[in-house]
Amino acid sequence: MALLTILKFPDPRLRKKATEIKKVTDDIRKLADDMLETMYDAPGVGLAATQINVQKRLVVIDISEDKSEPLVFINPEIIKEQGQREHEEGCLSVPEAYELVTRADTVRVKALDRNGETFELDTEELLATCIQHEIDHLDGKLFVDYISNLKRQRIKKRLEKQQKEN
């Protein structure tokens, strides 16, 4: 397995739309494993392939305390959503920034697993938020798109300054 480089906002590559994965291969499974390792190392609870500059519809998530419940979603799509809840979100591509975002409270997601089998999963609360957040990445959207322009610009300037210093 390998640690991958996570793109940081405002990198324009984060705005690219991911393409559907036609066939689940060993390369896709290895990519998912590398993404999980990268996510755990960061540390985070979710990572989309677009965040590592791979424009494929692949997401990994693990909201467990002990990193023991990795989930792999290939070509994920939300097929049902209900309710609303506001939750503080952060992002590995937008380090040290946390803002309240309103999203659906419960979602049903349909995807392929790491073996290429179709599954559906009903989710709520943190997992539902993570799925929506990561699917947004696949569509070129970031959680900062849900906040005011002023807050987004402040975050952007801070991150650009940090990137210049490094």
N, C-alpha and C positions, 0 to 999 in steps of 0.2 A: 504494500500500500504506500501511498505517497501523500504528502501535504501539498495542497494546491494554493495558489495565490488568489486571494479574494479581492475583487475590484472594489474601489472606494468611490462613493459619491463625491464629486459630480461626473465621474468617468462616463463619457457618452456610450460606451459599450453596454452599460447597464440598461440603456433604453432600447436595445435591440430586442426584437420579438423572437422567441425560440420556435424551432420547427418540430413537428411531430416526429417521434421515433417510429420508424417503419417496422423494425424487428428488434427484439430484445436479444442481444448477443453477449458473449463473454466480455467484450469491450465495454458494453453498457453496464454490466454487473460490476466490472472493475471500477468504472467511473463512479458508480454509486458507492462502492466501498471507500474509494479515495475521498469522495465528498463527505461521507460520514466521519472519516478520520479527521478531515480538515475542520468540520463543524465541531467535533468534540474538542479539538485542540484550541479552537478560537477563543473561548468556548461559546457555543450557541445552541439553539434548539431547532434550527431549521436552516437549510441551504438549498438554493436553486442553482441549476447548472449555469444560468446566465451570470451569476455572481462570480463564477470562475472563468468567464469568457468562453463558455461552451454553449452554443445556441441550440440546445436540445431541450425538449420538454421533460425534464427530470428534476424531482424534488426529493430531498431526504429530510426527515424530521425525527426527533426524539425528545419528548417532553418529560421523560422519566427523570427522577432525582439521581439515579445511579447509572444512567446511560445504558440501560439494559433493554430498551424497547424501540430499536431502530425501525423506522417505517420508510419504505421506498415507494414513490408514486411516479409512474411513467405515464406520460400523456394525461395528467390529471385534469379533470373538469368537474366543476360544481354543478350538480344536477338539481339540487334543491337547497333553499336557504330559508330560515325563519328567524323572526325576532331581530332585535338589535341589542348590542351592548358596546359600551365604551371600555377600552382596555389600553393600558400603556404599552406601547410597542417600541422596540429597539430593532437594530439591524446590524449584522456583521459588516455590511457595506456602508453603514452610516454610524461609525463608532462613537460611543459616548453621547449619543443623542437619543432621548426618550420623549415621546409625545403621546397624548391621548388620541386614539383613532376609533371611530365608530364603524363597526362591521356587523355582519349577521351573527346572531348568537349561536345558532346551530346550522350545520351544513351537511349535506350528503355529497360525498365525493366519489367519482367513478374514475378508476385508473387501471393500469396494468401493474402487476407486482414484478419482482426481479426475475421471475420465471416466464413472464409474458402472459400470465393469466389475468383475466379481467376480474376486478372485485369492486364492491361498493362498500363504503364505510360511513356510518352516521357518527358525526362528531359534535362536540359542544365546547364551549368556553375556550380554554387556551389552545387545544388542538384545532378547533374550528378557526380561531384567529390565525394560527400558524399556517394552516392550509391556505386560507385566503391571502395572507401576506406573501407566501411563496409562489402561489399561482400568479399573483400580481407581477412578481419578478419575471416570470416567463413571458408576460405580456409587455414588458418594458416599463412597468410602473413601480414606484417606490412608496414606502409609507409616508415619506415627506410630501408626497403629492396630495395627501389628505389634510395637511396643516396649512396655516396661513402663509402667504407669500413672504411676509416679513420673517417669520420663524425659519422658513426654508432657506432664505437668503443668508440669515445669520449662521445657520448650520453649514451652508456651502462655504462661506468665507472662512469659518473656523477650520474646516477640513482642508481647504486649499492652502491655508497658512501652515497647517501641520505637515502637509505633503511637501511643501517647499523647504521646510526646516529639516526634513528627513532625507 
